[in-house]
Every structure is written in C-alpha cells, then in structure tokens.
Amino acid sequence: MEVDDETTVRLSPHAVARASPRRSLGRWLGLAGGAAAFGAAGLGGFWLWPQPPAAPAPKPPQPAVILLPPPPLLTHAAILAHQAREPTALRWSANPLVWVLDFPGLEAQGQAMNRAAALLEKRATPRDRVLDNDALAAAIAADGKLPSNWYFGHNYAASGLARMARLAAEAGITLNPMERWVQEQVGAARRIDPFREAAFLSLPATGPGVDSDARASILLHELGHGQFMTQPLFAAHVLRVWGEGFSEAERQAMRHFLARDGYDTRQEDLMANEAMAYLLYTPDRRFFDPLRDLGWSESQALRLRSMLRAGAPPEP
C-alpha cells in the first residue's frame, strides 16, 4: 500500500527382532514350567507359551485436505467488470498479494466480514476476543447500522483474519459459512506464499445501496489499503507523512471524521492508512469530501495528497 503445504512420509517397519538374554531365559522358564505342569496334571495340563505382543491399534483415517486452485489474476479494470453471483476470490495482477473477495451484495459481505471488523478496527468492540452472534448484532445496532451497511468495504491482513479464527475456536464460537469460506481463502494465500503478508479486501456487487460509481470508488479505496498492507516501503512513507506532513490539527480532523464511522482512533497505523485511502483513492464525494467532512480547503487537501502521492505506487 495473525501460511501451509506439508508432505507426509510413511515408513513401513521391517525390522528383524532379536531376543535379549532376559527374554530368552523367560521363554525357557515358560517352557520348563509348562512341562512340569503337564506332567503333574496329565491330559488336563497345558503348555505355558509366551503371549505374542498385541497388534498396534489402527490409526483413524485422516481427513482429506482439499487444496483450492489459486484464484485468477485480474487487472483493476477486470476486477471492476466482474460481477459476482456467489462469493468469488480474485487476485490483483498488479500485486498478487492483494486478494479481492467479490460478494454478490452487501448482505453476504457483511456476513463474511463484520465479525473481523469488530475484532480488528471498531472502537466500541474488544481487541482481544471475538464477539458471538448476539454481541455482534448488538454492536451493529448500537451504531445505528444494519449488518449490510456497517461497512461498504473491508480490508484486513491475512494474519488478522487468521487470529480471528483462532480466538473464535478458543472461545467455542462457530464461524458462519461465509466466514469459513473467507478462512479457506486465507489458508490458500498462505500456501501460495508462506513468507509474505497478504491483504484481503471485500467488494460488493452493484445492487441496492451500491451503484456503479460507488462500487468503483469502493474498489479503488480498498486497493489503496492493499498496497499499504503488502508494500512496507509505501506503508513507511504514509506513516512518515502522517506523522510529519500532517499538522496535529489535520490529524485530529481526520480522527474525528473516522470516529464517526466507528473506527478505533487509538490505532495510529489504522488512522494513517485510512487517511491515505480517503485522500488518494476515494473519488466519490458521497463517501468523502474534504470540505464537508474535514473543513479543509481544496488547496489544503491537495498539499497532503501531493505528499502522499510522492511515495505511492503507480495508480491502481
């Protein structure tokens, strides 16, 4: 702008057993004792043969691991042209570490991503535990929102989504089918590139609440976040501009704007990331207008945009 292929090797045991002196003596005593017993008891006697070792218990069958094929690499324009009829994973050809999860609408997107939002970036929800279904519904209602419009787009690092799944499992919280599908994509990303962080972005299809201009702006905004999460030099540049190029008054204005959307303003990296994405990659004025939302003149916004763009990758 919280990964795994395994090869299993099975060795068939074909070792030659060698009896120890102690084992040989035991066998001899068993035979001698058996002979004495037979002599004393006649036909009613029996031989005391040593018992053979018990066969090892069979191992339970291991579940088959289904490896998903890598999602297609598409350009920015091709991703925008794609209209999902079911949740679909895509990767951005300009940066394959950026995954775009294309959803058929806001409702499916919310089912898949809202619990992650609560854990990773919403101010009124905890950072150290996953909300169950009732608590998540209450948090969304407290913001005066619906599950479909708590966010219009999401962006999370693969490590954050993996951490959510781990915390949910530890708390005994069952993820819904859409969330489990997202976790499958996280696993696929880690198999494709185990050593680098991947970014997961969401994109709703056009429909109620999302027209074509809104969808284009959502995608551009989220791709900006994808660059921040996967390109350390760009992230470092954004953080430097946030800390040194913005005045404290400008940072406070941005924090107040983001707080109205429920962001956790205590996370400085999150504030810098969002400031960059709104200033550089959010052309739809319905989502962001510097004068209306921050009280900034166009020249003030242009000064900050210029500083941010100086270290930005090519336009998405």
Secondary structure, DSSP 8 states (H G I E B T S, - for coil): --------------------HHHHHHHHHHHHHHHHHHHHHGGG----------------------------EE-HHHHHH---SS-EEEEETTEEEEEEEEESSHHHHHHHHHHHHHHHTBTTS-SSS---HHHHHHHHHHTT--TTTS-S--EEEHHHHHHHHHHHHHHT----HHHHHHHHHHHHHHHH-TTS--EEEEEE-SBTTB-HHHHHHHHHHHHHHHHHHH-HHHHHHHHHIIIIIS-HHHHHHHHHHHHTTTB-TT-HHHHHHHHHHHHHH---TTT--IIIII---HHHHHHHHHHHHTT--S--
